[in-house]
Amino acid sequence: MKYFLIAGEASGDLHAAHLMQALLQEDPDADFRFYGGDEMQRVGGKLLCHYKHLAYMGFISAAAYSLWSMALAANPVSRVAVFGFMNPVFGAVLSALLLGETSVVSPVLAVVALALVSTGIVVVNRGSDAKAETAQPS
């Protein structure tokens, strides 16, 4: 039988390796594919991605949500919400830079997407400044 396992850190890697060993006792023809670490690799199968290559996502998420909270505290929601459109652009760029996934999206398209989304953010925010200035009574 084919098995796909995911372990995101060292203790999960150890537990998954033990699970793989137990599965091999029951199913000697077991075929493993996994996101994991060194312990799982010692048992056997095909390592698709080491968990150390995925660790950056936790730090990036924590930093992004911290910045998002600070931006919401200092600005109206309508002005900050438009920056949510940057998520897929940064996701594609960071996976190309940190994980080497250049076949997913070309660097030229990523730069073009970043420029278009950034232009849209500037246009939306500039428009709200002009409306706010004209709406204020003299």
N, C-alpha and C positions, 0 to 999 in steps of 0.2 A: 504494500500500500504506500501511497505518497503522503508525506506529512509536510506542512508548512508551519514553522514556529517563529515567534517574535519575542525577543528579550531586549529590553531597553537599557539595562545596566547590569553590573557585575553579579548581583545576587540572582537576578532573573536568568542570567546566563548559566549560573551554577545549577539552579533548579531545572532549567530546560535540559541541560546536559544529563542530569539524573533521569528525567523523563525519557529522553532519547535512549538511554541505556536500558531502561525498563521496557520500552517499546521494542527494542532490538531483541530482547529475550523472548518476547511474545511473537514478534514478526521479524525473523532474520533477514527478510528481503525488503525491509523498510527503506524508503528513499526519502531522505531529509533535504529540505531546502529551508534556509532560515536567515533571519536578521538576528544576529546574536554576537557572541564573542569567542574568545579563545577556548573556553571549556566546551562549548558546543562543537567547535571545529575539531577538537581532539576526538570527540565521539565519532564524527564522520558526517558526510553529507556535503552539500554545497552552501558555502557562506555567501549570501547575496550582498550583504552590507554589514560591516562591523558596527556595533552600537556606538562606538566612540565617534563615528562619523555623523551620528544623529543627535549627539548631545548638545550641539549648538542651538538646536531648536528651542530647548527650554529656556536658555538665557535670552535668546532673541524675543521670545514671547513675553518673558517677564519684563524686559526693557521696554518693549512696545506698549504693553498695557500700563506700565508706569508713566510713560510719556503721554499716552492717551488720557489717563486720569488727570494729569497736570494740565493738559491742554483744555480739557472739559471744565476744569475748575476756573480757568482764566478767560475762557471765551464762550460765546453762545454755541449751543449744540449744532445749530445749522451751519456755522462756520467750520466746525471741527469735523462733522460727519463726512464731508466731501473727501477728506483724506483717507477714508476707508477704501477708496478706489485705487490707492497705491499698493494695497496688499498683494494682488496678483503680480504686479510689476516687480516688487521687491522679492517675492517668492521665487519668481523665475530667475532674476539676477543672482540672488544668493545661492540658489541651487546650482547655477552654472559656475559661480566662483568657488563655493565651498565644497561641492560634491562632484564637480566636473561634469555635470549633466548638460553639456553643450548641444547634444543632439536633440534635446527637447524643444529648445527655442534658440534661434540664431541671436548672437549678440547685437547685430544690427537692428533686428526687430524689437529686442528688449529696450534698446536706447530710444527707438522711435516711439514705442509705447510709453516709456517714461516721459518723453518730451510732450506727447499728446495729453497724457493725464495731468502733468504739471501745468500745462497751458490751461486746461479746463479748470483746475483748482484756482489759478490766478484770475481767470475770467469770472468765475462764480464769486470769489471773495471781493474782487474789485467792484462788481455790480452791487453787492450788498453795502459797500462803503458809500457809493454814490446815492443809493436809495436812502440810507440813514441820514446823510447830510441834507438832502432835499426835504425829508420828512420832518426835520426838527424845526419848530417855530422860531422866528427871530425875535 
